[in-house]
Amino acid sequence: MYKVKINKQVLKDIKHIDKKYKKKIIETIEEKIAKEPYKGKKLAGNLSPFYRWRVGDYRIIYSINDDIIEIEIIKVSHRQGAYK
């Protein structure tokens, strides 16, 4: 299981998300991404080093560092602004 590192800005962003989605996002990070990070979709173009996981209308953008067995959550955002 990978260690999850969450950016301070991501924590602030999660606070502003609806409770229903907030719970699902936290569960997804802890139960799915931390256990099987490569199941997420690999992004392309400028975002090619990152992966994303979809939770309803929200996207969790993260990077994987196999050297130290760590996942860094880069962004949690509504799908309209997730890739900007």
C-alpha positions as CSV (number, residue, x, y, z in Angstrom):
1,M,0.0,0.0,0.0
2,Y,1.3,3.5,-0.9
3,K,1.7,6.3,1.5
4,V,-0.6,9.3,0.5
5,K,0.7,12.8,0.6
6,I,-1.9,15.6,0.3
7,N,-1.1,19.1,-0.7
8,K,-2.3,21.9,1.6
9,Q,-4.2,23.6,-1.2
10,V,-6.0,20.3,-1.9
11,L,-7.2,20.1,1.7
12,K,-8.6,23.6,1.3
13,D,-10.3,22.7,-2.0
14,I,-11.9,19.6,-0.4
15,K,-13.4,21.7,2.4
16,H,-15.5,23.5,-0.2
17,I,-16.9,20.4,-1.9
18,D,-20.4,19.1,-1.1
19,K,-20.5,16.6,1.8
20,K,-21.8,13.8,-0.4
21,Y,-18.8,14.0,-2.7
22,K,-16.3,14.9,0.0
23,K,-16.9,11.5,1.7
24,K,-16.6,9.6,-1.6
25,I,-13.4,11.5,-2.5
26,I,-11.8,10.7,0.8
27,E,-12.8,7.0,0.6
28,T,-11.5,6.8,-2.9
29,I,-8.1,8.2,-1.9
30,E,-7.8,5.9,1.1
31,E,-9.3,2.7,-0.3
32,K,-8.7,2.7,-4.0
33,I,-5.9,5.0,-5.0
34,A,-3.6,4.1,-2.1
35,K,-4.0,0.3,-2.8
36,E,-4.0,0.3,-6.7
37,P,-2.8,3.7,-8.0
38,Y,-2.2,2.4,-11.5
39,K,-5.9,1.7,-12.0
40,G,-6.4,5.4,-12.5
41,K,-6.3,6.8,-16.0
42,K,-2.9,8.1,-17.2
43,L,-3.2,11.6,-18.5
44,A,-1.7,12.9,-21.8
45,G,0.1,15.9,-23.1
46,N,1.5,18.4,-20.5
47,L,-0.1,16.3,-17.8
48,S,1.5,13.0,-18.9
49,P,3.3,12.4,-15.5
50,F,0.0,12.4,-13.7
51,Y,-3.0,10.0,-13.3
52,R,-6.6,10.8,-12.6
53,W,-9.4,9.1,-10.8
54,R,-13.1,10.1,-11.4
55,V,-15.5,10.5,-8.5
56,G,-18.8,11.6,-9.9
57,D,-18.3,15.1,-11.4
58,Y,-15.0,15.5,-9.6
59,R,-11.5,14.5,-10.6
60,I,-8.6,13.5,-8.3
61,I,-5.2,14.3,-10.0
62,Y,-2.2,12.5,-8.5
63,S,1.4,11.4,-9.2
64,I,3.0,8.2,-8.3
65,N,6.6,7.9,-6.9
66,D,7.6,4.2,-6.8
67,D,11.0,4.9,-5.4
68,I,9.6,5.9,-2.0
69,I,6.2,4.2,-2.4
70,E,4.2,7.4,-2.2
71,I,1.3,9.0,-4.0
72,E,1.0,12.8,-4.1
73,I,-2.5,14.2,-4.6
74,I,-2.0,17.3,-6.8
75,K,-5.5,18.5,-7.3
76,V,-9.2,17.7,-6.4
77,S,-11.5,19.7,-8.6
78,H,-14.8,19.7,-10.5
79,R,-14.3,18.2,-13.9
80,Q,-14.7,21.6,-15.7
81,G,-11.5,23.1,-14.1
82,A,-9.6,20.0,-13.2
83,Y,-7.1,20.0,-16.1
84,K,-6.4,23.8,-16.2
